[in-house]
Amino acid sequence: MSDPVVARIQANPKYLELKRKRNAFGWLLSALMLLVYYGYISLIAFNKPFLAQPLGSGVTSLGIPLGLGVIVFTIAITGIYVSRANKEFDALTAQILKEDAK
């Protein structure tokens, strides 16, 4: 059973543009996240003395702010994706639906 509305939307060039842009952006952000996360894990595995360096005269090591940085980076790229989705991707989706309604 094939829905003609779905077929029309999938054939729309703007839908193909939306799909291409959204997938490319998602893969880019995923690659960045994997790079940051596995970079941090690699530091833990292979360069413990670097992460164990104390910050100032306290007991906090360099690994703590770097770990928090990974968390902040995750929140930041999520915000970047949501912002772009709300501006660009939602606008393209609205145009596609408007064209299909005609």
C-alpha positions in Angstrom: 0.0 0.0 0.0 1.6 3.2 -1.2 0.4 6.6 -0.1 0.3 9.2 -2.9 0.9 12.1 -0.5 4.1 10.5 0.8 5.2 9.8 -2.8 4.7 13.4 -3.8 6.6 14.7 -0.8 9.5 12.3 -1.4 9.7 13.4 -5.0 9.8 17.1 -4.1 13.2 18.7 -4.7 12.9 20.7 -1.5 12.4 17.5 0.5 15.5 16.0 -1.1 17.4 19.2 -0.2 16.1 19.0 3.4 17.0 15.4 3.7 20.5 16.0 2.3 21.2 19.0 4.6 19.8 17.4 7.7 21.8 14.2 7.2 25.0 16.0 6.4 24.7 18.3 9.4 23.8 15.3 11.7 26.8 13.3 10.5 29.1 16.3 11.0 27.9 16.9 14.6 28.1 13.1 15.3 31.7 13.0 14.0 32.7 16.0 16.2 31.1 14.4 19.2 32.9 11.1 18.6 36.2 13.0 18.1 35.8 14.9 21.4 34.5 11.9 23.4 37.0 9.3 22.1 39.8 11.9 22.4 39.1 12.3 26.1 38.8 8.6 26.6 42.1 8.2 24.7 43.8 10.7 27.0 42.5 8.7 30.0 43.9 5.5 28.5 47.2 6.6 27.1 48.2 9.8 28.9 47.2 9.6 32.5 50.1 11.8 33.7 48.8 14.7 31.5 45.3 14.5 33.0 46.7 14.0 36.5 48.5 17.4 36.5 47.1 19.5 39.4 45.5 22.9 38.7 47.2 25.4 40.8 47.9 24.4 44.4 44.6 22.6 44.9 43.6 18.9 44.5 41.7 19.3 41.2 43.5 17.8 38.3 43.4 18.8 34.6 41.1 15.8 33.8 38.1 17.3 35.7 37.7 20.5 33.7 38.4 18.5 30.5 35.7 16.0 31.4 33.3 18.9 32.2 34.3 20.4 28.8 33.1 17.2 27.1 29.7 17.6 28.8 29.5 21.3 27.9 30.5 20.5 24.3 27.7 17.9 24.1 25.1 20.4 25.4 26.5 23.1 23.0 26.2 20.9 19.8 22.8 19.8 20.9 21.8 23.5 21.1 23.4 24.2 17.7 21.4 21.4 16.1 18.1 22.5 17.7 18.8 26.1 16.6 19.4 25.1 13.0 16.5 22.7 13.0 14.2 25.4 14.3 15.3 28.0 11.7 16.3 26.2 8.5 14.9 22.6 8.7 11.5 23.7 10.0 11.2 26.4 7.4 12.0 23.9 4.6 9.4 21.5 6.1 6.8 24.2 6.1 7.5 25.1 2.5 7.3 21.4 1.5 3.9 21.0 3.2 2.6 24.3 1.8 3.6 23.2 -1.8 2.0 19.8 -1.3 -1.3 21.4 0.0 -1.7 23.2 -3.3 
